[in-house]
């Protein structure tokens, strides 16, 4: 996947975008359909992610579990949605 910067046609590094998003609420969808919504605490260069105050949703969108801290392996991630509290505030179930 190539992300182009709005200011130029140079590709933007997704890792840099994720690093800038630390502290924000994100959605992480895994390849098996499971979704996690939580605050992005850490990300490394292999896209392993640490989320805090996290909720796991099953493939039907139902809350399945809550975690204080969770590590998600980068190779299991299908996609990530940043600024999730702004994109879909109604979807965040407390």
Rosetta blueprint (number, residue, H / E / L):
1 X L
2 X L
3 X E
4 X E
5 X L
6 X L
7 X L
8 X L
9 X L
10 X L
11 X E
12 X E
13 X L
14 X H
15 X H
16 X H
17 X H
18 X H
19 X H
20 X H
21 X L
22 X L
23 X L
24 X L
25 X E
26 X E
27 X E
28 X E
29 X E
30 X E
31 X L
32 X L
33 X L
34 X L
35 X E
36 X E
37 X E
38 X E
39 X E
40 X E
41 X E
42 X E
43 X E
44 X L
45 X L
46 X L
47 X L
48 X L
49 X E
50 X E
51 X E
52 X E
53 X E
54 X E
55 X E
56 X E
57 X E
58 X L
59 X L
60 X L
61 X L
62 X L
63 X E
64 X E
65 X E
66 X E
67 X E
68 X E
69 X E
70 X E
71 X E
72 X E
73 X L
74 X H
75 X H
76 X H
77 X E
78 X E
79 X E
80 X E
81 X E
82 X L
83 X L
84 X H
85 X H
86 X H
87 X H
88 X L
89 X H
90 X H
91 X H
92 X L
93 X L
94 X L
